[in-house]
Structure formats: structure tokens, C-alpha cells
Amino acid sequence: MTWGRPAEAFSGEELARVRADFPLLSRTVRGGRPLVYLDSGATAQKPRVVLDAEREFYERHYAAVHRGAHQLAEEATDAFESARATVARFLGTDAGQVVFTRNGTEGLNLLAYAFSNAAAPGALDGVDEAWAERLRLRPGDEVVVTEMEHHANLVPWQEVCRRTGATLRWVGVTDDGYLQDPGEVVTDRTKVVALTHVSNVVATRNDLAPVVEAARRVGALVVVDACQSAPHLDITALTAPGSGVDALVLTGHKTLGPSGIGVLWARRELLEAMPPFLTGGSMIEVVRMESSTWAPPPQKFEAGVPMAAQAVGLAAALDYLSALGMDRVAAHDQDLVRHALDVLAERPWVRVLGPGAPADRVGAVAFVVDGVHPHDVGQVLDDSGVAVRTGHHCAWPLHRRLGVPASTRASFSVYTTTEEIDAFAAALDRVPQIFGASA
């Protein structure tokens, strides 16, 4: 698919063609109502090219990757490594720095365990001492996260601190959903700064520059959770030399790809220094009864038979996004966010969480309705065929900081239309009618 006019949102005709690529969007729910799917922040729907790519792999090329000398094994291995090359192009890097994981959570755990495992005797034998010292966490060292993290980028760092004796600190969040000054939290004891690029609740697009500057000043590594930004933004600047980012993760299922696959990108020197997360077949170089040595990255971090079909599907998804043009995907997202903020602003009984400026947001709008629990809001919307997310969205500390137990979130993707947001708003108007809230 070829598109013109870079950086312009999709025309109505183009958006209709995009929607036609997603079979599930044509179904009805709740007694024949048209589906309005506004839960893409939880998981995105899949275009037909992704479904076809996975089916083609299973029907024509399926075999265990990196094993066997027969033709199918060769085809499966070629497809898997070709998918890695596609991911690398999407990220603007090379395939040797791309590790396949089960999801973004596993990628973050892989990184956290590298710091935890580095304390084990012999774990860093042969590693350059300067890099080894960056990976060793001891009592007195500090790991910095932010108050807006998804649990996936909080709990693994809590655990690595518990195991090593390091201290977890965090950058606070303002009332309107921005990060406070990281320079007040990052100290010369900080070894790692791990933060989200885009919040999955307040949707804030974080300015990484002050975080990177503070981390670089003390020699700390920077880890970025890009699971919510990768589906909407060109993130190649994060992997570029000199960006100051040392590692990032994304997950396939939010990026139009299959579930069961994620990506860890890290700078080559970091991947070479990190001890493995899982051990076993495929990740080894030489195995003897007494001990083993590891294959070079990325294979060092991919023990066992890999998720080849999911990798092929993810590659199809990233090719699809690239064909749309990530600049135009971002422009479309901005139109949706702006429209959603406008329609919610017309309802004074709704309190939107996070920044008021559309340009500071990506992909979602979370809100609370005065006097009504978000689960009840979600039920009313669902009765009208509108699918949203309710609850704490795996970001419990952030909800506590904002003074709400939970929220309702409408989140978007390339196939979302402003008409769907209007349908969502119309369904939302039933909430005060049903629950007697002040409209």
C-alpha cells in the first residue's frame, strides 16, 4: 500500500481501506450493535496480512527453528531470521541487537534479571570490567523508575532490588500527569533508570531528554518501555547512536501483531555483557558435563524453540505499519486524541486524567465520571457496543497518586475513527441518566 502526503492524517477513503483490512471490526456485539473497539491500548486488532502470514507459516514452512538440516527446518529458520531483520528495520537498528521475547514484560524481566544474575559468582567471567561494574548491583546502589510505570516496569525492578540489596527510588508525577524533575531523584548512586515512553493511563508522551541527561551524568543505564509508543510513533530515534537510551522493549500484540511475542532491543555492548536470563538449548556455544559457554547475542537470550510463527506475524504487522507510514499513523493518532479530549470536555461530569494538551498525549484518554465506579461506566458502554478498559490498568501506584481507585480508558489504533469516538460519547451520556450523577 502506497500513501502520499507524509505527516497528514488518513483521508476518509484511506481510513476505510485500513478498516477493511481488519476482519474483526466488521462483527457486531450485544444484540447486533456495531462493535466500537476502543481498547487497543490493552491489545490491538490484527490486519488480515498478519493472520495470513501466521497461517502461511504453519501451512507451508512450519518446523523447529535452528534445528535440523531438512528443507522445512531451513525455511522456518529463514522466516524467523527474516522477521528479526524486519523488526530491526522498524527500529532503525541491526538484527544482532534484536532479541525475541514472549512479550514486553519478559523483555523487562530479562533486563532486570541481568542485573540480579550479575551478582552470582562467575556470571560475568570474561566481561569487560567497566561493563561488569555497571551491571553489579549492591546495597547502596539505586534503581530509579517513575510513579507512572505499568507494573511490568515496576515489579521486576522491585524484585531485583530485593535480591541485591539495592534501593528503588522513583520520579514523581504532577497532578496533571507529567513527570517531575528526574534530576532530584537520580544521584551518583543510580545504576539504572527505567521508565515508560508513553504512559498507559494518562497517555503522557514523556520527554526523555532530561532523564537521559541525568542518567548520563552519573553513568547510569537507561531502559525505555516503548510498549505504548511503538504502535503510534516512529521510535527509531531511541535506538540511534547518541540517543542515550541503552535498551527498550515493545510487545507484539499492541503493535497489530500476534500475542506471545515481544522484542528487546539493547546496545550491542550491553547485550554482550549481560548474563543470560534463561538457559538451555539454542543459547549455548559449547556444552560439557561440567559447564557450558553461551552463544553470542541475540541467541544467548533465546533459549529453547522460539516462537517462530508469532515472529513472522509480528514482521507482517510492522511491515503494515511501515507501509502506512509512522508519521501518518502519528498524525491520525493526534486527530483522535484531540477529538476525544474535545468531546469529553463538553461533559463537565467527566474528569480526564493526564495532560490537557493533545500534543503531549499518545493513543488514549483515561477518565473518571463523578460518583460512578469505572466498572459501571464500562458496563454501560459495553451495552452500547463500545469496548473500553476499566480498572487500574496494571498501574495501581499511579491511580493512587492521582487520587482515584480506578479509571475508564478509551484507547485508539490506526483503524479508529472519530465517528467511533462520537458513538462512545453518545453511549457515555447514558451513564448520568442511569446512575443519577450530575450531568
Secondary structure, DSSP 8 states (H G I E B T S, - for coil): ----STTS---HHHHHHHHHT-GGGG-EETTTEE-EE-BTTT-----HHHHHHHHHIIIII-S-TT--SSHHHHHHHHHHHHHHHHHHHHHTS-GGGEEEESSHHHHHHHHHHHHHHTTSTTTTTTS-HHHHHHH---TT-EEEEETT--GGGTHHHHHHHHHH--EEEEE-B-TTS-B--GGGT--TTEEEEEEESB-SSS-BB---HHHHHHHHHHT-EEEEE-TTTTTTS--HHHHSTTS---EEEEETTTTTS-SS-EEEEE-HHHHHHS--SS-STTSEEEE-SS-EEE--TTGGG--SS--HHHHHHHHHHHHHHHHH-HHHHHHHHHHHHHHHHHHHHT-TTEEEES-S-GGGB-SEEEEEETTB-HHHHHHHHHHTTEE-EEE-TT-HHHHHHHT-S-EEEEE--TT--HHHHHHHHHHHTHHHHHH----
